[in-house]
Amino acid sequence: MYNLALGFTPAFLFVLVFGGSFIKRLRAIGAKQTISKDAPSRHLSKQGTPTMGGVLIIGGILFACIFPLYQAPEQRSMLGLLLLMIGYGLIGFTDDLLIALRGKNLGLRAREKMALQFLLAICFIFWLHANEDPGFTTAIHFGTSYQYDLGWLYYPLGVLLIVGFSNALNFTDGLDGLASGISGLIAGALALIFLLLPGVGHYNGWLPIFGMAVAGACAAFLWYNANPAKVFMGDTGSLALGAALSGMALLGKEEITFLIFAIIPLAEIVSVMIQVTVFKYRTRTKGLEYAKSHRVFKRTPLHHHFEELGMDESTIVWRFILSTLLSIGVTLLITQGR
């Protein structure tokens, strides 16, 4: 359990101690949220809230990882995951900064963001391939009863997992405390699995520390991000956390478990995909007006659909968090025999 405290405590204290002054600094430099026109009207009250709080989360995680890296040189393989997280954070930071400077919801172009995300994910997967353990690195696991080696197919699927989940978490970051709460739970659950099941992943020596660092940073960030939020993580935080969590799953050989834990982010991005696909199909076949009046969801991502149904923001957040806890609990019960 020492590894859990070693990761959680420094990250938690870093974010909690420096959070207040950092938020003031964000406000002073004009790093404020611009609400999208696609968001429900009630979100207009959030206009001007400081954003780019993801810098604080990344800082807390890095602070927690400094000592393990210095203490144990064999744990320097952690640098690969840290660089992936930082790289995705920089993509998000650039997007957030451009929005703040322009004063409207116009940052990096979608294709630019996706190209950069794929580039970094491919670099990480190449690093994973360079350290490949044949028959292990390319295998997926679930419990003790399931293991299947995907061979070369594992690597493109790994790229899709990183890019896909990072964007899924980005879509999830639309309500106060939602993305940070879910990310913290997933990171903590993965860290516990890595600690209790040594040998399942070759990086399990430091993965529990890293996972709890993510959990600690997210937990402290909730102090400022819970409704009503004093700061938003922005794309800086959501993209970085998405890359960190998916990278953890790949290194720790918990890809399937991770996807079950991530039921809410996956539901968020799937709702967007369904909405866009059906809207385009109906526009082409029955016209724009028909498509507008016959949407699958009232609004996407999924949390906005429930807002349009009249559900309170905090109620949605807590129900989504409870859903994540339920998926984690059921998965752990299924796999406890490993």
Secondary structure by P-SEA (a helix, b strand, c coil): caaaaaccaaaaaaaaaaaaaaaaaaaaacbbbbbbccccccccccccccccaaaaaaaaaaaaaaaaaaaccccccaaaaaaaaaaaaaaaaaaaaaaaaacccccccaaaaaaaaaaaaaaaaaaaaaacccccccccccccccccccccaaaaaaaaaaaaaaaaaaaacccccaaaaaaaaaaaaaaaaaaaccccccccccaaaaaaaaaaaaaaaaaccccccccccccccaaaaaaaaaaaaaaacaaaaaaaaaaaaaaaaaaaaaaaaaaaaaaacccaaaaaacccccccaaaaaaaaacccaaaaaaaaaaaaaaaaaaaaaaaccc
